[in-house]
């Protein structure tokens, strides 16, 4: 609360592992705004389809 962050995302552990699996399979996926940061940019519940769209379909 003290940081001023107003957005929260929910990510199940198996989906985090899925995102890491995609990253390990494709080293070109970075940690920048074009890679893993895209997943954490939006508020709400993140689905497997979201991860595939952000990482695999980039």
N, C-alpha and C positions, 0 to 999 in steps of 0.2 A: 504494500500500500504506500510505502514511503517513496517508492521509485517513480510514481506517476504512471506506471504501466496500466493501460486501460483495456487491453485485449488479452484474451485467454484462448488457448487452443487445447483440444483434447486429442491425444494420440495413444492408441492401445499399444502395449509392448510388442505384440506380434507385428504390428504395422511399422514400428520403429525398426525392428529386425529386418522387415522386408525392404525398407528404404536403405538400410546398411548393406543388405545383400545386393541391391541394384548398384550401389556405390562401389562395392568390391568387384562386381562383374564389369563395371565400366569406369575405369579410373579417370575418364574425362569429366565425370560428374564432380563438380567442385563443391566447396562450402560457401560459395558466393551467392549473389542474388539470382544467378542463373541455375543454381544447383539446389543443394539442400535447404538453403535459406527460403526458397520459394514455398516449401512445405510449411514453414513456421511463420509465414507472413500473414496468413489469414486467421481470423477468429473462428471458433466453432469446432465441430467434430470433423476430423480429417479421415477420409476413407481410403481404401486401397486404390480405388479408381483415381482419386486425387493424386496420390503418390505416383501412380503410373503416368498420369498426365503431366505432372511437373517434372519428373525425372526421365522416364523412358521415352516419352513423346516429345521431348524438348527439341 
